[in-house]
């Protein structure tokens, strides 16, 4: 039994909790074949080709108990991700927008921060290498890697062959409590140097999306040397986090391409040197103008519209003077990119994909960077209660003025 506060602050002991739960119908498109890692009528790595008629409801769930190597965490802040929105959004023919690993029903929410309630006997805090005792402020990875398969052994946990994902095919954080493997859990104690009170959890809920951007820009994009130029396409949370990371690393000119004024303003606040509105300006011409004809070392595709965005990036690479440019694709999209091989060959450019955020010391690096002053909390533009999550999932289908909407009340 665990305590829940009502609106008058009175505590009630309960064995169940409410969770924002996504339901959908397993109805594969014609021609779909189960992949090696798919489970019939349960989960697939190609969500948009299988799941139909998504519906979100707030359901009662048993409060989970941690196993020996798991931790029970009370949620304090959980952000809404674009993936949450797209899993709950249907195309004209009823299929979900999200193209990746999914298994329903599942409690949504994977950008989590909270307080450890208790841990199993083999659940260790990596910061102290001692068992969790309860009360520790933590965040968590959402990629549930197995630590047994070849990709995990090769140091590539984001591509685990037995991958689960919190809030995608296993229960996530839009509930009072969540149980997670201790190997995914990271201490937020370093953030106490910078944040006071519950602000530590607001910052902690941004570690996951910031780590997605860090993995894309640093791990797979190769980062930059001080003085390099960077172009970020898309001013959503991942794009905004990426530009902040690039300015922290020493990029001289960071250009954000974003048509929405509110997101453009947030981008400037977070460190963008210039903002391009690609609906009103010629993207390639402006990039070259702002970089004295050089173009950029790193380009990030974070719009989810690669068929529209990539040709303009490719033209900037072709016409710019910078060699060895890298285009990082981080946004999920069930679309083919129109690529001209000649551009990659002549300009010594490359395209790389980036998935996830686990491994490579990414989470502790992001946490320490935040503790040292890389403040991501201006991205949070709205705070909500658990009951308001479903309506905000719908709102974010069309609303592009908000940055990060974060749930902070789970009672």
HELIX and SHEET records of a PDB file:
HELIX    1   1 UNK A   47  UNK A   49  5                                   3    
HELIX    2   2 UNK A   82  UNK A   87  1                                   6    
HELIX    3   3 UNK A  150  UNK A  153  1                                   4    
HELIX    4   4 UNK A  157  UNK A  159  5                                   3    
HELIX    5   5 UNK A  182  UNK A  184  5                                   3    
HELIX    6   6 UNK A  189  UNK A  193  5                                   5    
HELIX    7   7 UNK A  199  UNK A  205  1                                   7    
HELIX    8   8 UNK A  207  UNK A  214  1                                   8    
HELIX    9   9 UNK A  215  UNK A  220  3                                   6    
HELIX   10  10 UNK A  237  UNK A  249  1                                  13    
HELIX   11  11 UNK A  261  UNK A  269  1                                   9    
HELIX   12  12 UNK A  283  UNK A  290  1                                   8    
HELIX   13  13 UNK A  306  UNK A  319  1                                  14    
HELIX   14  14 UNK A  341  UNK A  346  1                                   6    
HELIX   15  15 UNK A  362  UNK A  371  1                                  10    
HELIX   16  16 UNK A  377  UNK A  379  5                                   3    
HELIX   17  17 UNK A  386  UNK A  388  5                                   3    
HELIX   18  18 UNK A  389  UNK A  395  1                                   7    
SHEET    1   A 2 UNK A   2  UNK A   5  0                                        
SHEET    2   A 2 UNK A  11  UNK A  14 -1                                        
SHEET    1   B 3 UNK A  51  UNK A  62  0                                        
SHEET    2   B 3 UNK A  16  UNK A  26 -1                                        
SHEET    3   B 3 UNK A 106  UNK A 107 -1                                        
SHEET    1   C 5 UNK A 177  UNK A 181  0                                        
SHEET    2   C 5 UNK A  70  UNK A  79 -1                                        
SHEET    3   C 5 UNK A 111  UNK A 119 -1                                        
SHEET    4   C 5 UNK A 137  UNK A 140 -1                                        
SHEET    5   C 5 UNK A 185  UNK A 187 -1                                        
SHEET    1   D 4 UNK A 177  UNK A 181  0                                        
SHEET    2   D 4 UNK A  70  UNK A  79 -1                                        
SHEET    3   D 4 UNK A 404  UNK A 409 -1                                        
SHEET    4   D 4 UNK A 380  UNK A 385  1                                        
SHEET    1   E 2 UNK A 124  UNK A 125  0                                        
SHEET    2   E 2 UNK A 130  UNK A 131 -1                                        
SHEET    1   F 2 UNK A 143  UNK A 144  0                                        
SHEET    2   F 2 UNK A 164  UNK A 165 -1                                        
SHEET    1   G 6 UNK A 274  UNK A 276  0                                        
SHEET    2   G 6 UNK A 253  UNK A 257  1                                        
SHEET    3   G 6 UNK A 229  UNK A 233  1                                        
SHEET    4   G 6 UNK A 298  UNK A 301  1                                        
SHEET    5   G 6 UNK A 326  UNK A 329  1                                        
SHEET    6   G 6 UNK A 350  UNK A 353  1                                        
END                                                                             
